[in-house]
Every structure is written in C-alpha cells, then in structure tokens.
Amino acid sequence: MQTYIKGHFRKSIYQNEAGYIIGIFKVQETNDEEIEIYVGRTLTFTGYFHELNDLDTYIFYGKLVNHERYGEQFQVSSYERCKPEEKEAIVEFLTSGIFKGIGEKKAQKIVDVLGKDTLTIILEQPDNLLLIPTITKKNVDLLHSKLVEYEASYQTILKLTDLGFSTKESMMIYNFYKEKTLRVVEENVYRIRQDLLEITFKKVDMVSLALGIKRDDPRRIAAGILYTIEELTNQTGHCFFMFSEVKAYTIRCLGIPLEDDMIQESVEELVRDQFLYVEDDHYYLFAIYEAECNVVRRFQLLNREETKSITGMEKWIEALEKEHQIHYNEDQKNAILHAYSNPLTIITGGPGTGKTTIIQGIIELYRLEKHCSYSELQEEVVLLAPTGRASKRMSEATLMPAQTIHRFLKWNKETNKFAVNEHNKSDAKFVIIDEASMIDVVLLDHLLKGLSYRAKIVLVGDDHQLPSVGPGQVLRDLIESEAFDVCKLKELYRQKENSKILSLAYHIQEGVIVQEDFNVEPDLTFVECSKDFVQEELRTLCEAYQDVNLKDFQVLAPMYKSQNGIDALNKMLQSIFNPKDPSKKEIVVGDVIYREQDKVIQLTNMPDDNVYNGDLGFIQKIEDGSKRAIYIDFDGNLVKYTASSFQNFKHGFAISIHKAQGSEFDKVIMPIVQNYSKMLYQRLIYTGVTRAKKELYLLGQMEALKFAARNHENDYRRTTIQKMLNQGIEPNSFFHTKNGM
C-alpha cells in the first residue's frame, strides 16, 4: 500500500512557476508507523501542485525522506483533494475569498437549505440556489462559474495523469497552459514537448498513441523531426545536419517509413513556427542558428570599436616585471597590452606557454594603471571559466575570485533560466574567460547577452583541446576565421626543463608520434602491453604510488565501459588506494561499494552547495542506518548526500578525459589501447596528455597512440560562425529573434 498523509495545508515556504512547492502540512492521519509521530503536528512537504488552500482536506501520497540540509520531509508523488463534507467546512469554504460577494450570512443560508450536498448542487443544479432568500442571479452565476473553474483544474490534472503523465509532469503542463490544457492535448499533444523541454518526447509519444493518434500523423512526424535534430545536436555537437541524416534518423525514431515530401511538409511547418532554420541543405535548430548569429554580431561589433591607445604602457609592463620578478617574452607582452587596449582579445597557446601568467599580468596591469585596490578591482574585473575546477584553478593562480559562467549569470536550475540576461545586464567592465575552448555557442550567447556592450572581453584557451560538450566550437571558429587579431603563444616555458610531455603534446598536434620521446626523461614513460594486461601493469604502477597525494595523481581513460573502461578501473584502483578496512564504514549503492576516504567525482551542478560537474572530492563520513548519508569533502567544502542524490557522484580514482578538461595533475596515468575504438582521436588524446604537469605514464599499444594522433574524424564540428565571419555578413541581415525583434 502506498504511504499517505491526510490533513491540511498550512503555508508555503517556497514556490516556483512550475508548481513546485515546499510547505507545511498539518497531519491528521497516516498509514505509516514512522510518520505517526507527526499526527496532530506539522510536517514539511515537497512536490508539484496546481493549487493548495488551507480549507480543503488533502491526501498526499509519497514517502518520508531526510533532506541533507532541512531534515525530514514528505516527498509527494501524487495527491487528492477531499471535498468539504461537514456543514461548517462548507461554510468556511464558501467564505474563503474564492467567491466574491458571498459573506458568512449568505453562505450559512445556502448550507442550511442545501445541506452537505451544497457543492454538488451548485455544480449540477445551480438554479436551485434562487429559492434561497437574498441569493441573486449574480450570486448564483459567480458560485457556479468559480466552482466549475476550481473543479475543472483539478479534473484536468487527473485527466493528464490518467493519460500517462506523472503528477509532476501534469502539474507542469497545467501550470503552463492553464484552462487551455485539454484543448492543447486534443489539438496537438506534441506541442507539450515543444513548449516544455523537461517532458521527454518518448513520454508525449506514448500518450499520443494512447490518444489514438496514428503513427504517420503529420503532428507526430513534425515532433519526431524536431526531437531527432535535438538529439543529434546533443550527441555530436554539430550545429546543423543534412536532409539525408534528418530523414534516416527520424525514420529510426518513429519506426515508420517516410517519403521525402512528408518530411519536407513538416519541416516547412517547423520553420514557419521558428523551431527550425533551413539554409541550402543545412537543417538547424532555430535556437542554435540564432545563437551563432548573435555571437557573430557581438564579436563583429567589438572588432569595429576603436583601439584605446595609452601612452607609457611599456613602463607599466616593466613595473610589473620588477614587482613580480618575472620576465615576459614578446608574445606575452603583446597579449597583455592587446587585452588592455582592445575591446576584444583572443589569446591561444598550448600547455607551458604561460597563459595563466598572462591572465595575472592583465589583472595587475589594470590595477596599477587604474590605481585601484584589490577590492575595487574585483568590482570591475570578472574572472570566468566554464567549469568549477577551472574557475578554482584560475582563482588560485590569480588570488582573485573566479566563478563559473553559470554562477555569474545566476542560473536557475529548476527553470533553466539566467537572472543576468539582456534585460538585466552585469556592470562588469573587464571580463576574462579561461578555458574558452570548453564554451558552447548557446552558453556564450547567454553570456554576451548578460554583458554590457562597453565591457572588454578576453578569451583565453587552447583551441587544440576538446571542444565544448554542448554544440559548436566557438574558440576554434573565431581563430580560424582570421577575422580577429589573435595573440598566439609559441614559446614553451616548461620545454626549457626538457619536458617530454610537451614534446609529445606538440607532436600529437602535428599528427606524428616520435618514439624517441619516450622513456628517456623521467616525465614521460610508455609501457607497452596488450589490452589484456593493462590492468596488471596499472596495478603494478599504482602500488608504487600508494602513498601519493591523490589530489595530485589521476588515472584518465577515454570511456566508461569495456575491459579497460573507467568503471572497471575504478574497482581495481579502490582496492589499491583505499582497500577494505574495519575502521572505514562502507555503503552499497547499486553494484558499487563506497568507502570512507574514497576519491569521487561530482557529475552534476549543485550551485546551492557550491559543487559543480567535474569537481573531485573525498568521502569523509558514511551513515548507513535507516537514513543513509554520504559526506564528501570538496577542498574544505563538506557536502551531505542522501539516497536521493547518490547518483550525483561516482568514484574518481579514474575519470574520463572529458571530465578532466580544465584541470591539471602532477602525475597522470593514461591507458591507451585499440579497443577504445572511436574514442581514439587527436583532440581527445592531446587533451589527456596535457593534463599532466610533471609525470605522464601511457600504458598500452603504441599503434593505438599513433592511430589517435592521425585520426581527425571527431576533430571538427559543423558550424556556421567561421563562414559568417569570412563572408563578412552584416549582423542585421541574419539577426533574428522569436519575437521578430
């Protein structure tokens, strides 16, 4: 039997537009022994609701959970509203304020005459109310219409749940469409997917088939095309696709044969509604094309602004060198001066070329020239990075606050919206963005919208690294367009220390592997072995590093599954670096054993707890009683996880190269074997190699490494930014918005 609590809503603590409520509930009864202590008392609840009032009696179905910050709460999965039955309750309901013009006297007369069936009579036989003295036709119409509206909303949500939507989904749908909900479902249920991306295409498709919509219905085909292009965009990072691809994947998605004209008709409709944009044989999501246009427009405008010429800058540079006992080479000086003098600066260079040193120089030059304190500096200069770890590294290197782009834009996870936007811009005057290769075109568009047109922008990154997880390859497009002055850093500082790691990195860029680089200096070692012996060699090597500081030591691999995938490696590495010990508590989550002192990696953004995707931490404490909890220490930030959030992290002894981007480690071990298959390509391997600062061990097959260095299959993405910049397209000729502005 499903656990329930019955009682009355008391007040709301938090509520958002989607209908999510955190509130207080007075419990009258329950069928759960654990909750019986709350009978006659209040209990915090969470869930999605259409409308709650403090007059009705409700039955909430769900479960009792222990929130890491707020304690015990009842998590509501569905609910029922009980109609008032006692005469006093009905009078109270009629005078609640919902029915204007109905005071206590009128309400009492109505209930005295109609009794406990008052509400049913008002709904089904409203004219009977005219028999009651002082009740006017206006009163009757108001009572009937409001009660019908009140009842209809509840019945609509019940109808949605009957169709197959969850209570949460039903609430989101009703709160978006209100009284139009059932009309939308009847006319085109797939519109729900277009308006509410949180509800999956598969769920809407399942409901549509339950509604009797044919599998080749034009509405289904249009929705399938849109969903297909969304999925392809997310999986590949391309900004557009060809008709042949759209057709093939849509057929696979919908499971029916489709003719070209059927697809074209649906595409034309999606273009009219600005869900798609089509140019030649290029099929874009409209939002992606619009983002590319906005980025080009903004950078063209920045590029046209005049350079600010300041006399005596060379003296400021000399003062910087003297104060910090550093010598800038010509490339570095040029980059610092360019960043200070120009509205837009792009700085690119591989590992060891001093990108961090330049960021420090730019900040210090700004402080010296403006004669401002560090607190004043922080009000004008903003340091940003795409990931939490990259922003932490930036902050540690510059001794200035740095933050993720999402945090700067005040991203709301629940609504997926940014509080800093084109209508509420930041006051920042100087914005420096590190690891710019990781920024996708949509996020960069949002960032540019949130910045003042007077703000200077500096992009710093290595365009040979992996592109963003999201669509586009903005940094590479901007550089390769040759439309902007790019400060390219070439002189290698670590190379002066005979770094073979850097030699390997630059040879990978050239697509060649020089075997003489390996096993001659202590920083670069290659251990040749077949895929069947990788774990054995890895174990031997890691056992020699058992006492290493795991913060500075990392195993990287290209993929999660397979014999030598991340999941398999983590099980083996746990037995080496944190073996079973009676003094360490353990907890089983699925098929994984977590142990106190285990190294873990965060998989999602949790801004409220100041922990982000890719952050590495260590399990400090485990509670494995009736209320299971895991406490993870992220560099002094202790975060509590309960069972509902265990999926937000996993073991981090071995992590993916993608997750490691933006981070560096003193020692890195990276298996590389031919059964990694499609994950062996140049930019991925280059990114993995350049995570190592002092020592790099490669285990596996030299042929696999050589293949990866030559393989450019996944290197380039289909984008339009470079084409727009090269053709000199004027911004106004391609700048569109959904509102026609």
ZAMARGU-4260 file (C-alpha; in steps of 0.2 Angstrom, whole numbers, plus 5000, padded with zeros to 4 digits):
<rodrens>
0) 5000/5000/5000 | 5006/5017/4995 | 5011/5028/5010 | 5000/5043/5013 | 4997/5058/5025
5) 4980/5066/5026 | 4977/5083/5033 | 4978/5102/5029 | 4990/5113/5020 | 4996/5127/5032
10) 5008/5138/5022 | 5020/5138/5008 | 5039/5141/5011 | 5044/5141/4993 | 5035/5140/4977
15) 5041/5142/4958 | 5032/5145/4942 | 5032/5126/4938 | 5021/5122/4953 | 5035/5115/4964
20) 5031/5119/4982 | 5040/5117/4999 | 5027/5119/5013 | 5020/5115/5030 | 5006/5102/5032
25) 4996/5098/5047 | 4995/5079/5048 | 4978/5071/5054 | 4981/5053/5049 | 4993/5042/5040
30) 4996/5023/5036 | 5015/5023/5040 | 5021/5019/5058 | 5036/5030/5055 | 5026/5045/5052
35) 5013/5043/5066 | 5024/5054/5077 | 5018/5068/5066 | 4999/5065/5068 | 4992/5081/5076
40) 5008/5090/5072 | 5015/5099/5056 | 5027/5091/5043 | 5037/5099/5029 | 5032/5093/5012
45) 5039/5095/4994 | 5031/5091/4977 | 5021/5098/4962 | 5004/5105/4965 | 4991/5115/4955
50) 4983/5125/4969 | 4983/5122/4988 | 4972/5131/5000 | 4971/5130/5019 | 4952/5125/5019
55) 4952/5108/5009 | 4957/5092/5016 | 4971/5083/5006 | 4978/5066/5005 | 4997/5067/5000
60) 5004/5050/4993 | 5023/5048/4993 | 5037/5044/5006 | 5047/5052/5020 | 5064/5057/5016
65) 5078/5065/5025 | 5085/5081/5017 | 5103/5084/5019 | 5100/5102/5024 | 5082/5103/5030
70) 5079/5087/5039 | 5064/5076/5037 | 5051/5080/5023 | 5037/5071/5015 | 5041/5069/4996
75) 5024/5070/4987 | 5022/5060/4971 | 5003/5062/4969 | 4988/5070/4979 | 4970/5070/4981
80) 4958/5085/4986 | 4944/5080/4998 | 4928/5090/4996 | 4922/5098/5011 | 4908/5087/5019
85) 4904/5095/5036 | 4892/5110/5035 | 4904/5121/5045 | 4918/5116/5032 | 4907/5120/5018
90) 4903/5137/5025 | 4921/5141/5028 | 4925/5136/5010 | 4911/5147/5003 | 4918/5162/5013
95) 4936/5159/5009 | 4938/5173/4997 | 4936/5162/4981 | 4918/5168/4979 | 4917/5187/4980
100) 4901/5194/4987 | 4897/5178/4997 | 4898/5183/5015 | 4896/5172/5031 | 4877/5175/5032
105) 4873/5171/5014 | 4885/5155/5015 | 4876/5149/5031 | 4859/5151/5022 | 4864/5141/5007
110) 4871/5127/5018 | 4856/5127/5029 | 4845/5124/5014 | 4856/5113/5003 | 4865/5103/5017
115) 4880/5093/5015 | 4877/5091/4996 | 4879/5110/4993 | 4894/5109/4982 | 4886/5096/4971
120) 4870/5105/4969 | 4880/5121/4965 | 4889/5112/4951 | 4874/5102/4944 | 4858/5112/4948
125) 4864/5130/4951 | 4846/5137/4949 | 4840/5129/4965 | 4850/5142/4974 | 4837/5155/4968
130) 4825/5148/4980 | 4835/5154/4994 | 4831/5172/5000 | 4843/5186/4996 | 4853/5175/4984
135) 4853/5184/4967 | 4856/5178/4950 | 4873/5186/4950 | 4877/5176/4966 | 4872/5160/4958
140) 4882/5163/4942 | 4898/5168/4952 | 4896/5152/4963 | 4893/5141/4948 | 4907/5148/4937
145) 4920/5149/4951 | 4916/5131/4957 | 4917/5124/4939 | 4934/5133/4936 | 4940/5126/4953
150) 4934/5109/4950 | 4940/5109/4931 | 4958/5112/4936 | 4959/5098/4947 | 4950/5086/4935
155) 4961/5092/4921 | 4976/5086/4931 | 4968/5070/4935 | 4964/5068/4916 | 4983/5071/4912
160) 4988/5058/4925 | 4976/5046/4918 | 4984/5048/4900 | 5001/5043/4907 | 5009/5059/4913
165) 5016/5059/4931 | 5009/5071/4944 | 5024/5082/4942 | 5023/5082/4923 | 5004/5085/4924
170) 5007/5100/4936 | 5020/5107/4924 | 5008/5105/4909 | 4993/5113/4918 | 5003/5127/4925
175) 5009/5132/4908 | 4993/5131/4898 | 4980/5133/4912 | 4962/5132/4906 | 4969/5129/4888
180) 4977/5112/4893 | 4964/5100/4887 | 4962/5109/4871 | 4981/5108/4868 | 4981/5090/4872
185) 4967/5087/4859 | 4973/5098/4845 | 4992/5093/4846 | 4999/5084/4861 | 5016/5086/4854
190) 5015/5104/4857 | 5019/5100/4875 | 5036/5094/4870 | 5040/5110/4861 | 5035/5121/4875
195) 5041/5111/4890 | 5058/5103/4886 | 5058/5094/4903 | 5045/5082/4897 | 5053/5069/4885
200) 5047/5066/4868 | 5045/5047/4872 | 5033/5051/4886 | 5022/5063/4874 | 5024/5050/4860
205) 5017/5036/4872 | 5002/5047/4877 | 4999/5052/4859 | 4997/5034/4854 | 4986/5031/4869
210) 4975/5045/4862 | 4973/5036/4846 | 4985/5047/4835 | 4991/5037/4820 | 5009/5033/4819
215) 5011/5043/4802 | 5001/5058/4808 | 5009/5074/4802 | 5009/5081/4820 | 5019/5066/4825
220) 5031/5067/4811 | 5035/5086/4814 | 5038/5082/4833 | 5049/5067/4828 | 5060/5078/4816
225) 5062/5091/4829 | 5067/5078/4843 | 5079/5070/4830 | 5088/5086/4827 | 5089/5090/4845
230) 5096/5073/4849 | 5109/5074/4835 | 5114/5091/4841 | 5117/5085/4859 | 5126/5069/4853
235) 5138/5076/4840 | 5140/5094/4844 | 5136/5099/4826 | 5126/5115/4823 | 5117/5108/4808
240) 5113/5092/4798 | 5109/5087/4781 | 5092/5081/4774 | 5098/5063/4772 | 5103/5062/4790
245) 5087/5070/4797 | 5077/5058/4786 | 5086/5042/4791 | 5086/5046/4810 | 5068/5052/4810
250) 5063/5035/4802 | 5073/5026/4815 | 5065/5037/4829 | 5047/5035/4824 | 5048/5017/4817
255) 5039/5020/4801 | 5044/5023/4783 | 5043/5041/4777 | 5043/5049/4760 | 5053/5065/4756
260) 5038/5076/4754 | 5031/5070/4771 | 5047/5076/4779 | 5048/5092/4769 | 5030/5097/4773
265) 5033/5095/4792 | 5050/5104/4790 | 5041/5119/4782 | 5029/5120/4797 | 5043/5119/4809
270) 5052/5133/4800 | 5036/5144/4800 | 5035/5142/4819 | 5054/5146/4821 | 5058/5129/4828
275) 5070/5125/4814 | 5080/5136/4802 | 5085/5129/4785 | 5098/5136/4773 | 5103/5126/4757
280) 5104/5108/4764 | 5108/5113/4782 | 5095/5110/4795 | 5097/5119/4811 | 5088/5120/4827
285) 5082/5139/4827 | 5089/5142/4844 | 5107/5136/4838 | 5107/5146/4822 | 5101/5161/4832
290) 5115/5159/4845 | 5128/5158/4831 | 5121/5174/4823 | 5121/5183/4840 | 5139/5178/4844
295) 5145/5184/4827 | 5135/5200/4828 | 5143/5204/4845 | 5161/5200/4840 | 5159/5210/4824
300) 5153/5225/4834 | 5168/5223/4846 | 5180/5221/4832 | 5174/5238/4825 | 5177/5248/4840
305) 5192/5259/4841 | 5208/5253/4850 | 5212/5263/4866 | 5229/5270/4865 | 5238/5273/4881
310) 5255/5280/4882 | 5268/5274/4893 | 5261/5256/4894 | 5279/5249/4892 | 5284/5257/4908
315) 5269/5249/4917 | 5275/5232/4910 | 5292/5235/4917 | 5285/5239/4933 | 5275/5223/4933
320) 5291/5213/4929 | 5300/5221/4943 | 5286/5219/4956 | 5283/5201/4952 | 5301/5197/4947
325) 5296/5190/4931 | 5301/5192/4913 | 5288/5192/4899 | 5293/5187/4882 | 5287/5197/4867
330) 5272/5186/4864 | 5266/5188/4882 | 5269/5207/4882 | 5259/5209/4866 | 5245/5198/4873
335) 5244/5209/4889 | 5245/5225/4880 | 5232/5220/4867 | 5220/5214/4881 | 5221/5230/4890
340) 5219/5241/4874 | 5206/5232/4864 | 5188/5228/4866 | 5191/5210/4861 | 5206/5199/4864
345) 5209/5181/4859 | 5224/5173/4867 | 5228/5155/4862 | 5243/5143/4866 | 5247/5126/4871
350) 5252/5119/4888 | 5268/5128/4895 | 5266/5144/4885 | 5261/5155/4900 | 5243/5158/4898
355) 5240/5159/4917 | 5255/5171/4918 | 5247/5182/4905 | 5230/5182/4915 | 5239/5188/4930
360) 5248/5201/4920 | 5232/5208/4913 | 5224/5210/4930 | 5239/5218/4938 | 5241/5230/4924
365) 5223/5235/4926 | 5226/5238/4945 | 5242/5248/4943 | 5235/5259/4928 | 5219/5262/4937
370) 5227/5265/4954 | 5213/5254/4962 | 5214/5242/4977 | 5210/5224/4976 | 5193/5226/4982
375) 5189/5240/4969 | 5197/5229/4956 | 5185/5215/4960 | 5170/5226/4956 | 5176/5230/4939
380) 5186/5214/4933 | 5177/5197/4932 | 5186/5181/4930 | 5176/5166/4922 | 5178/5148/4917
385) 5166/5135/4910 | 5169/5123/4925 | 5171/5123/4944 | 5188/5116/4944 | 5194/5128/4930
390) 5187/5143/4940 | 5196/5136/4956 | 5212/5135/4947 | 5210/5152/4940 | 5207/5159/4957
395) 5222/5150/4965 | 5233/5157/4951 | 5227/5175/4952 | 5222/5177/4970 | 5206/5184/4963
400) 5189/5177/4965 | 5184/5167/4949 | 5167/5159/4946 | 5158/5148/4933 | 5149/5156/4919
405) 5133/5148/4926 | 5135/5155/4943 | 5140/5173/4936 | 5124/5173/4926 | 5114/5167/4941
410) 5107/5151/4933 | 5091/5144/4940 | 5092/5125/4938 | 5074/5122/4940 | 5068/5134/4927
415) 5085/5133/4916 | 5085/5152/4915 | 5098/5165/4919 | 5094/5180/4930 | 5108/5190/4922
420) 5102/5192/4904 | 5099/5205/4890 | 5086/5213/4902 | 5097/5213/4917 | 5115/5216/4912
425) 5130/5214/4923 | 5140/5230/4927 | 5157/5221/4924 | 5169/5232/4914 | 5183/5219/4910
430) 5179/5200/4908 | 5192/5187/4906 | 5186/5169/4902 | 5199/5155/4904 | 5197/5138/4895
435) 5187/5146/4882 | 5188/5130/4871 | 5175/5122/4883 | 5161/5135/4880 | 5147/5130/4868
440) 5139/5143/4857 | 5122/5144/4867 | 5131/5147/4883 | 5142/5160/4875 | 5127/5168/4868
445) 5119/5169/4885 | 5135/5177/4892 | 5136/5190/4879 | 5118/5195/4882 | 5122/5197/4900
450) 5137/5208/4897 | 5136/5227/4894 | 5141/5232/4877 | 5155/5243/4885 | 5163/5228/4893
455) 5180/5222/4887 | 5181/5203/4884 | 5197/5192/4884 | 5195/5174/4878 | 5210/5163/4884
460) 5211/5145/4878 | 5219/5131/4869 | 5210/5128/4853 | 5218/5111/4850 | 5209/5104/4866
465) 5192/5095/4865 | 5178/5106/4860 | 5163/5110/4872 | 5151/5097/4877 | 5137/5107/4870
470) 5136/5112/4852 | 5148/5122/4842 | 5167/5125/4843 | 5167/5144/4846 | 5185/5147/4850
475) 5192/5137/4835 | 5180/5146/4823 | 5185/5163/4829 | 5203/5159/4827 | 5202/5150/4810
480) 5191/5164/4803 | 5206/5176/4804 | 5193/5190/4806 | 5202/5195/4823 | 5219/5198/4829
485) 5224/5183/4839 | 5238/5183/4851 | 5247/5166/4848 | 5259/5160/4862 | 5273/5149/4855
490) 5287/5150/4867 | 5287/5135/4879 | 5292/5138/4897 | 5291/5120/4903 | 5301/5115/4887
495) 5316/5124/4895 | 5316/5110/4908 | 5317/5097/4894 | 5299/5092/4896 | 5295/5077/4885
500) 5276/5078/4890 | 5276/5095/4880 | 5286/5087/4865 | 5273/5073/4864 | 5258/5086/4865
505) 5265/5096/4850 | 5269/5080/4840 | 5251/5074/4843 | 5246/5091/4836 | 5256/5088/4820
510) 5249/5070/4819 | 5265/5061/4822 | 5272/5051/4836 | 5291/5051/4839 | 5296/5036/4849
515) 5312/5043/4855 | 5302/5055/4866 | 5298/5040/4877 | 5307/5033/4892 | 5322/5045/4891
520) 5317/5058/4903 | 5308/5054/4920 | 5292/5064/4915 | 5286/5053/4900 | 5285/5034/4901
525) 5277/5022/4889 | 5273/5004/4895 | 5269/4993/4880 | 5256/4979/4884 | 5241/4972/4876
530) 5223/4976/4882 | 5223/4960/4892 | 5237/4966/4903 | 5233/4985/4905 | 5225/4982/4922
535) 5240/4971/4928 | 5253/4985/4923 | 5242/4998/4930 | 5241/4989/4947 | 5260/4987/4947
540) 5262/5005/4944 | 5249/5012/4956 | 5255/5001/4970 | 5272/5010/4969 | 5262/5026/4972
545) 5251/5020/4986 | 5257/5035/4997 | 5254/5048/4984 | 5243/5063/4987 | 5228/5058/4977
550) 5224/5076/4973 | 5239/5077/4963 | 5238/5060/4955 | 5225/5055/4942 | 5221/5040/4930
555) 5212/5045/4914 | 5203/5035/4902 | 5193/5039/4886 | 5177/5029/4890 | 5167/5021/4904
560) 5163/5004/4898 | 5174/4990/4891 | 5188/4979/4899 | 5199/4994/4902 | 5185/5007/4904
565) 5183/5019/4919 | 5171/5009/4929 | 5182/4993/4928 | 5197/5003/4933 | 5189/5012/4947
570) 5185/4995/4956 | 5203/4990/4954 | 5210/5006/4960 | 5199/5007/4975 | 5207/4991/4981
575) 5224/4999/4979 | 5222/5016/4986 | 5208/5013/4998 | 5206/4994/5002 | 5193/4987/5014
580) 5197/4992/5032 | 5187/4988/5048 | 5189/5006/5053 | 5181/5013/5037 | 5162/5012/5035
585) 5155/5007/5019 | 5139/5009/5009 | 5132/4999/4994 | 5124/5009/4980 | 5118/4998/4966
590) 5133/4987/4962 | 5146/5000/4969 | 5154/5000/4986 | 5158/5017/4993 | 5170/5018/5007
595) 5176/5032/5018 | 5191/5041/5011 | 5186/5035/4993 | 5190/5048/4979 | 5175/5053/4970
600) 5170/5065/4956 | 5154/5076/4955 | 5143/5073/4940 | 5130/5087/4941 | 5130/5105/4945
605) 5124/5109/4963 | 5126/5128/4964 | 5117/5129/4981 | 5131/5118/4989 | 5144/5126/4978
610) 5149/5110/4970 | 5150/5108/4951 | 5151/5095/4937 | 5169/5088/4937 | 5174/5093/4955
615) 5184/5080/4964 | 5182/5076/4982 | 5185/5063/4996 | 5171/5054/5006 | 5174/5060/5024
620) 5160/5051/5033 | 5146/5037/5029 | 5130/5034/5038 | 5122/5018/5034 | 5107/5016/5046
625) 5089/5019/5042 | 5094/5036/5035 | 5109/5033/5023 | 5120/5048/5020 | 5137/5051/5012
630) 5148/5067/5017 | 5160/5072/5004 | 5174/5085/5006 | 5177/5095/4991 | 5193/5105/4996
635) 5186/5110/5013 | 5168/5112/5007 | 5158/5097/5015 | 5143/5092/5006 | 5130/5080/5013
640) 5122/5067/5000 | 5106/5057/5005 | 5100/5042/4995 | 5090/5053/4983 | 5106/5062/4977
645) 5119/5047/4977 | 5118/5047/4958 | 5126/5064/4958 | 5144/5057/4960 | 5154/5041/4957
650) 5172/5035/4960 | 5185/5047/4954 | 5201/5036/4955 | 5199/5035/4936 | 5190/5048/4927
655) 5186/5052/4909 | 5197/5064/4899 | 5182/5075/4895 | 5179/5077/4914 | 5197/5081/4917
660) 5197/5096/4905 | 5201/5112/4914 | 5211/5103/4927 | 5229/5098/4929 | 5238/5085/4940
665) 5256/5082/4944 | 5255/5064/4939 | 5244/5056/4926 | 5242/5038/4920 | 5233/5035/4904
670) 5229/5018/4896 | 5228/5019/4878 | 5223/5003/4868 | 5215/4999/4852 | 5198/4993/4859
675) 5195/5011/4865 | 5189/5011/4846 | 5180/5028/4841 | 5187/5037/4857 | 5205/5037/4849
680) 5206/5053/4840 | 5218/5068/4841 | 5210/5081/4851 | 5205/5069/4865 | 5222/5061/4867
685) 5230/5078/4866 | 5219/5084/4880 | 5223/5069/4890 | 5241/5071/4888 | 5241/5090/4893
690) 5233/5086/4909 | 5250/5080/4916 | 5261/5094/4923 | 5276/5083/4930 | 5274/5065/4925
695) 5264/5055/4912 | 5263/5036/4910 | 5255/5029/4895 | 5250/5010/4896 | 5245/5000/4881
700) 5249/4999/4862 | 5260/5011/4853 | 5250/5008/4837 | 5234/5014/4846 | 5243/5030/4851
705) 5249/5033/4833 | 5232/5030/4826 | 5224/5043/4838 | 5237/5056/4833 | 5232/5054/4815
710) 5214/5052/4817 | 5204/5069/4814 | 5187/5061/4812 | 5180/5069/4828 | 5190/5085/4827
715) 5179/5096/4818 | 5161/5101/4820 | 5149/5108/4808 | 5146/5126/4812 | 5142/5142/4803
720) 5152/5156/4813 | 5168/5154/4803 | 5158/5155/4787 | 5148/5171/4793 | 5164/5180/4798
725) 5174/5175/4782 | 5160/5181/4771 | 5158/5197/4781 | 5139/5195/4783 | 5132/5211/4791
730) 5124/5207/4808 | 5107/5214/4804 | 5105/5203/4789 | 5104/5187/4799 | 5100/5193/4817
735) 5083/5186/4821 | 5073/5183/4837 | 5057/5173/4840 | 5048/5189/4844 | 5054/5197/4827
740) 5065/5210/4836
</rodrens>
